[in-house]
């Protein structure tokens, strides 16, 4: 009994330390995953805890379970709207990009470590996938928001590239166990089976899970998130048993369920956010305990070289080739290439060879661990400054402090959201009757110093007021701009979009005659909207801009995939600009 209590005490202490230290990490800009990993290492064999832990079977189980939870949560939060600009490039990165990254890194690793080619490729496959969730947590702690095309591409890539890395890792392990030295045709057949079954089961089961959640009347609201999680894990396990990719299936199931907007959606998302964080903490604590830092020193030099090859050669080439058909601006390609942050997946995949009993498994694990460590330290601390340097930061969105889902068949898709008005809020100083709310939105209550104010249309809002609004879920972003804080000066409409609003149907050549800039030959006869759309491969996003002489044309608003509002910014020669060229 004492041993059980001590184990619970030790586990609780580690988790508490990891969570408490996230506050300091957020202030310093350190990647949170690095904190979790560091706590595990400090508790391990060479750390102050002195715990010797080498249970690879348990680590394998915990790693797979944690990844399933994280991918399911990632799918729940990905919206179909992001597919317009991010789906095709993300899938290219998740398939061809991972294969190219693994191939280049694997060839270098084989030469550097004097290993057979297949073993080098195994190392490349292990470190081949990215962890964009870590990227977004870093940007969120810095209060940053990326342009939609970059954010959507990274978001979809993060959920869809893990299955490719897992597939390559398992295939290469099987080939090595079979004593083979080269790839054969079974790889293609295995790929089709894994991805095909994963896709079909994930989408079909996701629809089935959404149907079940909407039709079951459970005795407590807290059971709906658990029902969703149980369904996700069932889908993960079932797909694996049938020979498909459970990782792809659980991500697609979450994606399908989240976009069906099931009963208790907000509650499900809140609970799964906590579960995903718990999964990351537990996984990295386990992996930190597995590592013996003194043994890492033996592979420090080759591990550093592999990490540099991955970050500076393999990932940039993979991004360049994968995004070639999609005409991404070079600044966005540079950023996507650099944010190939390695996180949970490579270390979990590095446990696979240990579990399989391969001869050089400890070498693979140590190299992969060192690659992740270097990536988190070097790339993790530079992502936010690089986004600002490349001009990829988008105007921030205000967020409600409270959201209450109206969960009834007659009123599905409605919420009550609450805001605490800051000094710089756009709504401060406005009478209630002048608030530019959507037609379907209704002001529910205004609370000032703990008292609900009487419904008076002439009542003026003040800083510190709590405002509650009934609205459709799709209007939350629009209403948040009214009650949220004003954006920083660099992102005010006048600074970011300019003061000259241009109708997208305006003729580009007519505009050029007024403002004195030359129209490229390829753009003659086009409207402003058509020109902006073509400049960005037919998929423009808010904030896209093209420099023409002394002016910039900027995409101000997108509706149904088309430019609905554009603007014009006058620039002096040599002034700052972020163009498509």
CORQUIRA-V950633 format. One record per helix or strand of 3 or more residues. SS is the DSSP state (~ for helix, > for strand). FROM is the first residue (numbers start at 0). TO is the last residue. If there is no record, write none. Layout:
SS&FROM&TO  SS&FROM&TO
//
This chain:
~&1&27  ~&31&42  ~&55&76  ~&79&112  ~&116&125  ~&131&140  ~&147&176  ~&185&214  ~&221&240  ~&245&258  ~&264&289  ~&292&321  ~&323&325  ~&329&337  ~&343&355  ~&360&377  ~&382&388  >&401&404  ~&408&410  >&413&419  ~&431&433  >&441&447  >&465&471  ~&472&482  ~&488&490  ~&492&495  >&499&501  ~&507&514  ~&520&522  ~&527&534  >&544&547  >&550&558  >&561&569
//
